[in-house]
Amino acid sequence: MPAPISFPIDTAAKRRVLMDAVESVRATLEANAQAGEESETLPQASVEALYESGLLRLKLPHVLGGAEADPVTQLDVLEAVSRIDPASGWCLMIGAASLGSLGAFLPDDSIEEIFSGGRPPKVAGAAAPSGIATPVDGGYRLTGRWQFGSGIRHAEWVSAGARVDGGIDGYPRQLRVAMPRHKVKVHDNWQVMGLRGTGSCDFSVDGLFVPYGFAWDATSVEPRRGGGLYRLGRPGFVTNEHSAFALGVGRRALDAVTELAASKIRGYNSANLVANRPTFQRVLGECDMQLRAARVLNVEILGEAWECVCDGQTPPPPLQAQMRSVATYTTDVAAEVASQAFRYGGGEALFAGNILQQCLRDIHAAAQHQMVSDTAYENHGQFLLGLPDARVME
């Protein structure tokens, strides 16, 4: 096993290390992408490449060997991986966020057990509070079934959201919990249209005992480790991931149709290359501008949020709403770009194995996620209107 990557503190140097890591896994992710589509889970070779490269430590506190990267650097890294292989990008974003959150919030004794021998584990997670946690002596009894456990077949630990039973005084309303993967039942139900290679199966537990030290309330408890990254709040901690995935998939689709257009003929005239058609040229130029504009907007809003946490403040609710809304907007833009690329790909784009049909399926599957639903625009609009009951998440 190669020596673990050490991440520098300096932002620019850290970004270089992370982007070099992306390049180091490119060949492996490309070679195994189709196998993931066929097996409906991320291939083991891709999992190990993401792990050994250090990329799964993207959001882990530096004190635990993580990169603890700022939101814009995360955007760069996740976009680049998603551009190589959308399923790998999606599993990376879920795995990195799940590991980073428990690394920041769990107490030292729990971290010592989870990080056996100082080694960061592979973690899958589902944030939705689909479980019920009943307080008992020393912890909670947890029962529930969660959807969309991306990467769970390769995980060693699992984090999940839960509601605390009964609204008991002295207990939080919601929790995140960490559980050993071998104590969780995985349901083989990931037969889907898009994001096939993510292996996002349901998982469940029935009456599992979770000690207090393996549960945390990330909405109100101060992080035990790390800096401003863990004060971005929810949804601020994860919104940039959805933007990054969308930008990567949109750009991959545009790359593919640009390459195809140079050799593809549409119609009965053998000289009628798609690349020579003014309609395609216009669409290509517009799609490029849409992706670039969405990216700049992300950098602007994420930069504002980062300034807040660097000043010791959690981004205020209106800014949190913008962070979520821009992720929805970016996903919408990427869905339109992928749709246009698929259209101009012609009949070739219909076949299994063609990246244009995969990008189309994957971005529309990603658009089904609650984080990038239309409620993000609604909540953003509520703050713009100054409504007293405006909320970031519903």
Secondary structure, DSSP 8 states (H G I E B T S, - for coil): --------SSHHHHHHHHHHHHHHHHHHHHHHHHHHHHHTS--HHHHHHHHHTTGGGTTS-GGGT-----HHHHHHHHHHHHHH-HHHHHHHHHHHHHHHHHHHHS-HHHHHHHSGGG----EEEEEEEEEEEEEETTEEEEEEEEEEETTGGG-SEEEEEEEEGGG-TTS-SEEEEEEEGGGSEEE-----SS-GGG--EEEEEEEEEEEGGGEE-TTTS--SS-SGGGGS-TTHHHHHHHHHHHHHHHHHHHHHHHHHHTT-B-SS-TT-BGGG-HHHHHHHHHHHHHHHHHHHHHHHHHHHHHHHHHTT----HHHHHHHHHHHHHHHHHHHHHHHHHHHHHGGGGGSTT-HHHHHHHHHHHHTTSGGGSTHHHHHHHHHHTT-TT--S--
